[in-house]
């Protein structure tokens, strides 16, 4: 089973999405929802579970912070490409949250340092909060600004229902990428209405950084719960389509390899009977991710510790327990 590392331009060609499918970029049409990936025939953004063509190419749980599937990143150097609205450095440090971090399945071992961090979730919450309340955007964070493919996922309530998920397979500098996809996933996921202030206290936010892309020669050459997969195929009309699931989706749904592939094909718009011969025509890229999840409650606790240090000029939001 041949494998080819997907690096540089090859990876930048991939469209993003975590648990659903999207059509050609700029189509803007909505599709069926689902528990897991998105896809497109062109570079761009995507989301979990439906069609979407929003945003340029470039994607954390209430109660605790959880990291999963951590791997070393691409090692890109920091960039000065930060949001022009936030030129002043701000202080997002992990002191108040470090005790809540716990490695999830597939987390890196052997002392390799993870790139994803709870501060990234705090930043996403701050971006969304400032937008919903009409405050100035938060300052530029202090975590790394290296480029990564990324996803921002929002869930809501005790049962953690999906509320929005959009990301990109094109590596983006984290400061601008997280700022952009925080709002894109919260406000422009075509499966859901834009988020409102009232929903904030019940939200969970996850940040996923995608790493270790490999093209594989066998559509079964990936591990459930470890790898995310992106498939590329031609539908009945001969149009190229893509779809993806993040690493956690198949495991959460209790799917095996075939069920996951078939679900992706359906979400990618393939309507004909799925045969084993057709599955063998699929081009599959596997990847891993680093993921961190944070609740609104933990976000508020963190901000109460670091409110003035971060230079946040607006009042702390009222805290309400979700129900």
C-alpha positions as CSV (number, residue, x, y, z in Angstrom):
1,X,0.0,0.0,0.0
2,X,1.7,3.1,-1.2
3,X,1.9,6.2,0.8
4,X,2.9,9.7,-0.2
5,X,3.5,12.6,2.1
6,X,1.2,15.5,1.3
7,X,3.2,18.7,1.7
8,X,3.3,22.2,0.3
9,X,1.1,22.8,-2.7
10,X,-0.5,19.4,-2.5
11,X,-2.0,20.1,0.9
12,X,-3.1,23.6,-0.1
13,X,-5.3,22.2,-2.7
14,X,-7.5,20.5,-0.2
15,X,-10.8,22.0,0.8
16,X,-11.8,21.9,4.4
17,X,-14.6,20.5,6.4
18,X,-14.9,18.3,9.5
19,X,-18.2,16.5,9.5
20,X,-20.2,17.0,6.3
21,X,-19.8,18.1,2.7
22,X,-19.8,21.1,0.6
23,X,-20.1,21.7,-3.1
24,X,-17.9,23.8,-5.4
25,X,-16.6,27.0,-3.7
26,X,-18.9,30.0,-4.1
27,X,-21.9,27.7,-4.7
28,X,-23.3,28.8,-1.3
29,X,-26.0,26.1,-1.4
30,X,-27.0,24.2,1.7
31,X,-27.1,20.5,2.1
32,X,-28.0,17.8,4.6
33,X,-26.7,17.9,8.1
34,X,-24.7,15.1,9.7
35,X,-22.4,14.2,12.5
36,X,-19.2,14.6,10.8
37,X,-17.0,16.2,7.3
38,X,-17.1,18.7,4.5
39,X,-15.7,18.7,1.0
40,X,-15.2,20.6,-2.2
41,X,-13.7,20.3,-5.6
42,X,-11.6,23.4,-5.1
43,X,-9.5,24.9,-2.3
44,X,-11.5,26.7,0.3
45,X,-13.5,26.3,3.5
46,X,-15.9,23.6,4.6
47,X,-17.9,22.4,7.5
48,X,-19.3,19.5,9.3
49,X,-22.3,18.0,7.7
50,X,-23.6,20.2,4.9
51,X,-22.8,22.0,1.7
52,X,-21.1,25.4,2.1
53,X,-18.8,27.6,0.0
54,X,-18.1,30.5,2.4
55,X,-14.8,32.1,3.2
56,X,-11.4,32.2,1.7
57,X,-9.0,29.3,1.8
58,X,-7.3,28.9,5.0
59,X,-10.9,26.1,10.7
60,X,-13.0,24.1,22.2
61,X,-16.1,21.8,25.7
62,X,-18.1,23.5,28.7
63,X,-16.7,22.1,31.9
64,X,-13.2,20.8,31.1
65,X,-10.3,21.2,28.7
66,X,-9.5,18.1,26.7
67,X,-6.7,17.5,24.1
68,X,-6.7,14.7,21.6
69,X,-4.7,13.3,18.7
70,X,-1.7,15.5,19.4
71,X,1.2,15.4,16.9
72,X,4.1,17.6,16.0
73,X,3.1,20.4,13.6
74,X,4.6,21.5,10.4
75,X,7.3,23.6,12.1
76,X,6.5,26.7,10.1
77,X,8.1,29.9,11.3
78,X,6.1,32.6,12.9
79,X,4.6,35.3,10.6
80,X,3.8,38.9,11.1
81,X,0.5,38.4,9.3
82,X,-1.8,39.3,12.1
83,X,-5.2,41.0,12.1
84,X,-4.8,44.7,11.4
85,X,-7.5,45.5,13.9
86,X,-5.5,44.1,16.8
87,X,-2.0,45.5,16.6
88,X,-1.4,45.5,20.3
89,X,0.0,42.3,21.9
90,X,-2.3,40.8,24.5
91,X,-1.7,38.3,27.2
92,X,-3.3,34.9,26.8
93,X,-1.4,32.6,29.2
94,X,-2.3,29.2,30.4
95,X,-1.7,29.5,34.2
96,X,-5.4,29.3,35.2
97,X,-6.1,26.4,32.9
98,X,-3.1,24.1,33.0
99,X,-4.5,21.9,35.7
100,X,-7.5,21.1,33.4
101,X,-5.6,19.8,30.5
102,X,-5.8,16.1,29.9
103,X,-4.5,14.1,26.9
104,X,-7.0,12.3,24.8
105,X,-6.8,9.3,22.6
106,X,-3.8,9.5,20.2
107,X,-2.1,12.3,22.2
108,X,1.6,12.6,21.6
109,X,3.9,10.9,24.0
110,X,7.6,10.8,24.5
111,X,7.7,14.5,25.5
112,X,6.8,16.0,22.2
113,X,5.2,19.4,22.8
114,X,1.7,20.1,21.5
115,X,1.0,23.3,19.6
116,X,-2.7,23.5,20.3
117,X,-3.5,25.1,23.7
118,X,-6.4,26.3,25.9
119,X,-5.4,29.9,25.1
120,X,-6.6,29.3,21.6
121,X,-10.1,28.4,22.8
122,X,-10.1,31.5,25.1
123,X,-9.2,33.6,22.1
124,X,-12.0,32.1,20.0
125,X,-14.5,32.8,22.8
126,X,-13.3,36.4,23.1
127,X,-13.6,37.0,19.4
128,X,-17.1,35.7,19.3
129,X,-18.1,37.6,22.5
130,X,-16.7,40.8,21.2
131,X,-18.5,40.4,17.9
132,X,-21.9,39.6,19.5
133,X,-21.7,42.5,21.9
134,X,-20.2,45.0,19.5
135,X,-16.9,45.5,21.3
136,X,-13.6,46.1,19.7
137,X,-11.9,42.8,18.7
138,X,-9.5,41.3,21.2
139,X,-5.8,42.0,21.1
140,X,-3.4,39.8,19.2
141,X,-2.8,36.7,21.4
142,X,0.6,35.5,22.5
143,X,0.4,31.9,21.4
144,X,2.3,30.9,18.3
145,X,1.4,32.4,14.9
146,X,2.7,29.5,12.9
147,X,0.6,28.4,9.9
148,X,-1.6,25.3,10.2
149,X,-4.7,23.9,8.6
150,X,-7.4,24.4,11.2
151,X,-11.0,23.9,12.3
152,X,-13.2,25.7,14.8
153,X,-16.1,23.6,16.1
154,X,-19.0,24.9,18.3
155,X,-21.3,22.6,20.3
156,X,-24.1,23.5,22.7
157,X,-25.9,22.2,25.8
158,X,-25.4,19.2,28.0
159,X,-25.7,16.8,25.1
160,X,-23.2,18.9,23.1
161,X,-25.1,19.2,19.9
162,X,-23.2,20.5,16.9
163,X,-23.8,24.2,16.5
164,X,-21.2,25.0,13.8
165,X,-18.0,23.7,12.4
166,X,-16.0,25.2,9.5
167,X,-12.3,25.1,8.8
168,X,-9.6,24.9,6.1
169,X,-7.0,22.5,4.8
170,X,-4.9,25.5,3.6
171,X,-2.4,26.5,6.3
172,X,-3.2,29.8,7.9
173,X,-1.3,31.8,10.5
174,X,-3.1,30.9,13.7
175,X,-3.9,34.5,14.9
176,X,-5.8,35.5,11.7
177,X,-7.0,31.9,11.0
178,X,-8.7,31.4,14.4
179,X,-10.1,34.9,14.4
180,X,-11.6,34.3,10.9
181,X,-13.0,30.8,11.5
182,X,-14.3,31.6,14.9
183,X,-16.8,33.9,13.3
184,X,-17.3,31.9,10.1
185,X,-18.2,28.7,12.0
186,X,-20.4,30.6,14.5
187,X,-22.3,32.8,12.0
188,X,-22.0,31.3,8.5
189,X,-22.5,27.5,8.8
190,X,-25.4,27.1,6.4
191,X,-27.0,24.4,8.5
192,X,-27.7,26.7,11.5
193,X,-28.9,30.2,12.1
194,X,-26.2,32.7,13.3
195,X,-25.3,32.4,17.0
196,X,-26.8,34.8,19.5
197,X,-25.7,36.2,22.8
198,X,-28.2,34.0,24.7
199,X,-26.4,30.9,23.5
200,X,-23.0,31.9,24.8
201,X,-23.2,30.3,28.3
202,X,-24.1,26.9,26.9
203,X,-21.3,26.7,24.3
204,X,-18.3,24.4,23.9
205,X,-15.5,25.5,21.6
206,X,-13.0,23.1,20.0
207,X,-9.9,24.1,18.0
208,X,-8.3,21.4,15.8
209,X,-4.9,21.8,14.1
210,X,-4.3,19.3,11.3
211,X,-1.0,17.7,10.8
212,X,0.8,14.7,9.2
213,X,-1.0,14.5,5.8
214,X,-0.3,11.4,3.8
215,X,-1.8,10.2,0.5
216,X,-2.4,6.4,0.7
217,X,-3.0,3.9,-2.0
218,X,-5.6,1.8,-0.1
219,X,-8.8,3.4,1.1
220,X,-8.7,1.2,4.2
221,X,-5.2,2.3,5.1
222,X,-6.1,4.5,8.1
223,X,-7.0,3.9,11.8
224,X,-10.4,4.8,13.3
225,X,-10.0,7.2,16.2
226,X,-6.4,8.2,15.1
227,X,-6.7,9.5,11.5
228,X,-8.9,12.0,9.9
229,X,-9.6,11.2,6.3
230,X,-10.3,13.3,3.2
231,X,-11.6,11.5,0.1
232,X,-11.7,12.6,-3.5
233,X,-14.0,10.9,-6.0
234,X,-16.0,11.4,-9.2
235,X,-19.8,11.4,-8.9
236,X,-22.3,9.9,-11.3
237,X,-22.0,13.0,-13.5
238,X,-18.3,12.9,-13.7
239,X,-17.7,15.8,-11.3
240,X,-14.9,15.7,-8.9
241,X,-16.0,15.9,-5.3
242,X,-14.3,15.8,-1.9
243,X,-15.4,15.2,1.7
244,X,-13.6,14.9,5.0
245,X,-14.1,13.7,8.6
246,X,-11.9,14.9,11.5
247,X,-10.2,12.1,13.4
248,X,-12.8,11.9,16.2
249,X,-15.9,11.6,14.0
250,X,-15.8,7.9,13.1
251,X,-15.0,6.8,16.7
252,X,-17.8,9.0,18.1
253,X,-20.3,7.6,15.7
254,X,-19.2,4.0,16.2
255,X,-18.4,3.5,12.5
256,X,-15.9,1.1,11.0
257,X,-13.8,1.9,7.9
258,X,-16.5,1.0,5.4
259,X,-19.3,2.8,7.2
260,X,-17.1,5.9,7.4
261,X,-16.2,5.8,3.7
262,X,-19.8,5.3,2.7
263,X,-21.0,8.1,4.9
264,X,-18.5,10.4,3.4
265,X,-19.5,9.4,-0.1
266,X,-23.2,10.2,0.6
267,X,-22.3,13.5,2.2
268,X,-20.2,14.2,-0.8
269,X,-23.3,13.8,-2.9
270,X,-22.7,10.4,-4.4
271,X,-26.2,8.9,-4.9
272,X,-25.6,5.7,-6.8
273,X,-25.2,2.3,-5.1
274,X,-21.8,2.0,-3.4
275,X,-19.8,-1.0,-4.5
276,X,-16.4,-2.2,-3.4
277,X,-15.1,-1.6,-6.9
278,X,-16.1,2.0,-6.6
279,X,-14.6,2.4,-3.2
280,X,-11.3,1.3,-4.7
281,X,-11.4,4.3,-7.1
282,X,-11.4,6.8,-4.2
283,X,-8.3,8.9,-3.6
284,X,-7.8,9.1,0.2
285,X,-5.6,11.3,2.2
286,X,-5.2,10.6,5.9
287,X,-4.1,13.1,8.6
288,X,-4.0,13.6,12.3
289,X,-4.9,16.5,14.5
290,X,-4.2,18.2,17.8
291,X,-7.5,19.2,19.5
292,X,-8.4,21.2,22.6
293,X,-11.9,21.8,23.9
294,X,-13.1,24.4,26.4
295,X,-16.4,25.3,28.0
296,X,-17.8,28.8,28.4
297,X,-17.6,28.3,32.1
298,X,-13.9,27.7,32.0
299,X,-13.5,30.6,29.6
300,X,-15.1,32.9,32.1
301,X,-13.0,31.6,34.9
302,X,-9.9,32.2,32.8
303,X,-10.9,35.7,31.9
304,X,-11.6,36.6,35.5
305,X,-8.0,35.7,36.3
306,X,-6.5,37.5,33.3
307,X,-9.0,40.2,32.5
308,X,-6.7,43.2,32.9
309,X,-3.6,41.4,31.8
310,X,-5.1,40.7,28.5
311,X,-6.1,44.3,27.9
312,X,-9.7,43.4,27.4
313,X,-11.5,46.8,27.5
314,X,-15.1,45.5,27.9
315,X,-17.0,44.2,30.9
316,X,-17.0,40.6,31.8
317,X,-20.1,38.9,30.4
318,X,-22.7,37.7,32.9
319,X,-22.2,34.1,33.9
320,X,-25.1,31.7,33.6
321,X,-25.1,28.0,34.1
322,X,-26.3,26.1,31.0
323,X,-29.3,23.9,31.4
